[in-house]
């Protein structure tokens, strides 16, 4: 896959995880990248995105104050740092990238299948 996620795992409530999205031969710095989550029995929804244009970022309300999306440099992965994790954050997390990027206002409404590239997901389980 051109996009691959890693970093998932099992943690207790209040714990932290850092997910990574790497481009295998794909320059992620030239793409808008969005992290999606899919909880059991629910739809896949966007949680955070980063635009190639000025590295603007956006987080959904449930993630604000707890999650951070970032990339260190042009060659680095796109990270999703997740702190203060809650049981309801349990889901498979997917990374998706698109070469058509007009900013976060454009990226957030896009559904998963509208992205050019995506990975297989990484499981995050939060339980006590």
C-alpha angles and dihedrals in degrees: 000000000000090000124044133181128208140162102073122136147128122298138163122252109284092030130121138234133180117213121200129206115196130187113225100211089338121113101227091184087070093052138070107243128201132186115218130188131205118195120198110288094002138102124267108259136182117253104172140359139189123203124218086222105088090330090270112178137203132191129190115245095258090057100043113112092015108052131050127192116202149139124214099212143339093286100040127100121258107254132207108199109197119193133173090025119200132205088250090061088071106122146108108277120213132192121214132181135196132189090209103079124161095164137284094301087061096042101049098061093050115105121227098261091054091068120096097225135022142166135232095256137243124245120239116189122184115188141135 
